[in-house]
Amino acid sequence: MNTQMAPREAFRRLTPFKISLAAFVLISLSGCGSNPSQAATQGGLALKPTTSVTSTSVTSTSIVSDDLGCEEGPRDALQKRISAQNNALSRGAFEDAREFASPSFRQNVNPSAFQALIESGFPFLLKGNPAAFGRCQIVDDTATIEVRFADDAPVTLVYFLIWWEDQWWIDAASPAVDSLRDKVEAS
């Protein structure tokens, strides 16, 4: 039996959890986990105010960046997709929220597992807190965008989306690392 897999087959066998974990490690190592609410230039990315979609309204408190490949049109589509899923989660409509996930995610994570994943790992998404959208990058048919949620202790997630059948699909989300806060807490 051939023990070597083609790279695509090996990638397909990765579970969404492993993909999220790998993305988390990659983001941690690349330094992309900074606070998106900082109005500064970092790594050539200038941040500027824009609007964010909350569970019930649009507010003008978010931060966006002038990232390459993430122009206003695609950025708006990403933000609307994420906001729509978060609106469904804030209503407790887990099946509706799961419909915004990529086909591969839905294939690997059934509705009850999705609900358990949200309730145990991302309970702040159920509160309908406002979201601020941060840095964004689109490469080919893959996008990443930072989203900071106002909560007792604000949380930043990095969403990974894929372009398929003429729309964006949420493929994973992973907590961003705040390297400055982690360094202060560790010292």
C-alpha positions in Angstrom: 0.0 0.0 0.0 1.3 3.4 -0.9 1.8 5.4 2.3 2.5 8.7 0.5 -0.4 11.0 -0.3 -0.6 13.6 -2.9 -0.5 17.1 -1.3 -4.2 17.8 -2.2 -5.4 14.5 -0.7 -3.4 15.2 2.5 -4.9 18.7 2.7 -8.5 17.3 2.3 -7.9 14.9 5.1 -7.1 17.7 7.5 -10.0 18.4 9.9 -11.3 21.9 10.3 -9.8 22.0 13.8 -6.4 21.1 12.5 -6.7 23.7 9.8 -7.7 26.3 12.3 -4.9 25.3 14.6 -2.4 25.5 11.7 -3.8 28.9 10.8 -3.5 30.0 14.4 0.2 29.0 14.5 0.9 30.6 11.2 -0.7 33.9 12.3 1.2 33.7 15.6 4.5 33.3 13.9 3.9 35.9 11.2 2.9 38.6 13.7 -0.5 39.2 12.1 -2.2 39.1 15.4 -2.0 42.8 16.4 -4.9 44.8 17.7 -6.9 46.0 14.7 -8.2 48.9 16.7 -4.8 50.6 16.7 -4.9 53.5 14.3 -1.4 53.2 13.1 0.7 51.9 10.2 2.1 48.4 10.7 3.9 46.4 8.1 2.9 49.0 5.4 -0.8 48.7 6.2 -2.5 52.0 7.0 -5.6 51.7 9.1 -8.6 54.0 8.7 -12.1 54.2 10.1 -15.1 52.7 8.2 -18.4 51.1 9.2 -19.0 47.8 10.9 -22.2 45.7 10.9 -23.6 44.7 14.3 -26.4 42.3 14.9 -29.0 45.1 14.5 -27.4 48.1 13.0 -24.4 49.7 11.2 -22.0 51.7 13.4 -19.0 53.9 12.4 -16.5 52.5 14.8 -14.5 49.9 12.9 -11.0 49.9 11.5 -10.1 48.9 7.9 -6.8 48.7 6.2 -5.5 49.6 2.8 -4.3 46.0 2.3 -3.4 44.8 -1.1 -6.0 42.8 -2.9 -8.8 43.8 -0.5 -10.5 46.7 -2.2 -13.8 48.1 -1.0 -16.1 45.8 -3.0 -14.5 42.5 -2.0 -14.0 43.8 1.6 -17.7 44.7 1.8 -18.7 41.2 0.6 -16.5 39.6 3.2 -17.8 41.8 6.0 -21.4 41.2 5.0 -20.9 37.4 4.9 -19.3 37.3 8.4 -21.9 39.7 9.8 -24.7 37.6 8.4 -23.3 34.5 10.1 -22.9 36.4 13.4 -26.4 37.8 13.2 -27.7 34.2 12.9 -25.5 33.1 15.8 -26.8 35.9 18.0 -30.4 34.7 17.3 -29.3 31.1 18.2 -30.0 30.0 14.6 -27.1 27.6 14.4 -28.3 25.9 11.2 -28.7 29.2 9.5 -25.3 30.3 10.7 -23.7 27.1 9.4 -25.1 27.8 5.9 -22.5 30.6 5.6 -19.7 28.1 6.0 -17.8 26.6 3.1 -19.0 23.4 1.6 -15.9 21.5 2.9 -16.5 22.8 6.4 -20.2 21.7 6.3 -19.1 18.3 5.0 -16.8 17.8 7.9 -18.8 19.5 10.7 -22.4 18.4 11.2 -25.0 20.8 12.7 -24.7 19.5 16.3 -20.9 19.6 16.2 -21.1 23.2 14.8 -23.3 24.3 17.7 -21.0 22.6 20.2 -18.0 24.3 18.6 -19.6 27.7 18.9 -20.9 27.3 22.4 -17.7 25.9 23.8 -15.0 27.8 21.8 -16.7 31.0 20.7 -19.5 31.8 23.2 -19.0 35.6 22.7 -20.5 35.2 19.1 -23.8 34.4 20.7 -24.1 37.8 22.5 -24.6 39.9 19.3 -21.7 42.2 20.3 -20.6 44.9 17.8 -17.8 43.9 15.5 -15.0 46.0 14.1 -13.3 44.7 10.9 -9.5 45.1 10.6 -6.8 44.1 8.3 -7.8 42.1 5.2 -5.9 40.2 2.6 -7.1 38.4 -0.5 -4.8 36.1 -2.4 -6.3 34.3 -5.4 -9.5 32.7 -4.0 -8.7 32.9 -0.3 -9.3 35.8 2.0 -8.3 36.6 5.6 -9.8 39.4 7.7 -9.5 40.4 11.3 -12.7 40.9 13.3 -12.7 42.4 16.8 -15.7 41.7 19.0 -16.6 44.0 21.8 -17.1 41.9 24.9 -16.1 42.1 28.6 -12.6 41.3 27.3 -12.6 42.2 23.6 -11.7 39.2 21.3 -10.2 39.3 17.9 -10.7 36.5 15.4 -9.1 36.0 12.1 -11.6 34.7 9.6 -10.5 32.6 6.6 -12.8 32.6 3.6 -12.8 31.0 0.2 -14.3 32.1 -3.1 -16.5 29.4 -4.5 -19.5 29.6 -6.9 -19.3 33.4 -7.1 -19.4 34.2 -3.4 -17.3 34.1 -0.2 -17.7 31.2 2.2 -16.4 31.1 5.8 -13.9 28.3 6.0 -12.5 28.8 9.5 -12.0 31.3 12.3 -9.1 31.4 14.7 -8.3 33.7 17.7 -5.7 36.3 16.9 -2.7 36.7 19.2 -2.2 40.0 20.8 1.6 39.7 21.1 2.0 42.9 23.2 -0.6 41.7 25.8 0.9 38.2 25.8 4.4 39.7 26.5 3.1 41.8 29.4 1.2 39.0 31.0 4.2 36.6 30.7 6.7 39.0 32.3 
